[in-house]
Amino acid sequence: MVSDDCPFDKEGDEMAEGAAGTEARRMRSDAVENRARILEAAREAFAEGGVDGTSMHRIGRAAGVGQGTLYRHFEHKGALCSALLAEEIEGFVGEMRRRTEGRGPALGRLKWFLGWVARFNEENGPLLGAIRAASSGGRRVELYGNPFYERLKDTVVELLDEAVGGGEIPADLDVYCLADTLLAALNIDLYLYQRHQLGMGRERIVGGLRSLLNGLRVSG
């Protein structure tokens, strides 16, 4: 019988734990690589065949992954589109911060950012539409928990907080609620309705939001 303090027994346990850790790291690395391949395949497929004309099956085949792997990463096309948009906005926000941080009032930078969101709507309508379509019925609330919307809201909240800190707008404003209100006005469905059914120009839509922000300014 081997005693509890047998060094060979402990060495075996340590080797098993080390092997398990190596395998876990390999699996994580594989998952990261698969996700990147799926996103790249989707980006190319959408550019070639459009969002509506591209199936999840085609994306998985182009990425070289099975359907199980594809759907473990992205449960539907809307989630995939959201991830693509989140990557794009992440790069934009980083660039915006490098160019504008500490340069001028936060409220002015927020107005500029909202104008960029409107332009983003113009350029990415199909992707945004796919996110909306995939979030119908009971999944509609998922729209506001996807990475793309969360990054937009985080940026608006940060700029509003900075505006409060700089005395530009009242300190008792609920910046989280206001951020949702501002972004709701740029919801892709409403935005496209205003643009195409009501004939409003982008500058008119953004101008309304800028006027709203001007009305919040602290006088004096």
Secondary structure as UniProt FT lines:
FT   TURN            4..5
FT   HELIX           7..49
FT   TURN            52..53
FT   HELIX           56..63
FT   HELIX           67..73
FT   HELIX           77..100
FT   TURN            101..102
FT   HELIX           106..123
FT   HELIX           125..134
FT   HELIX           137..144
FT   HELIX           147..165
FT   TURN            166..167
FT   TURN            171..172
FT   HELIX           175..184
FT   TURN            185..186
FT   HELIX           188..192
FT   HELIX           193..197
FT   HELIX           202..215
//
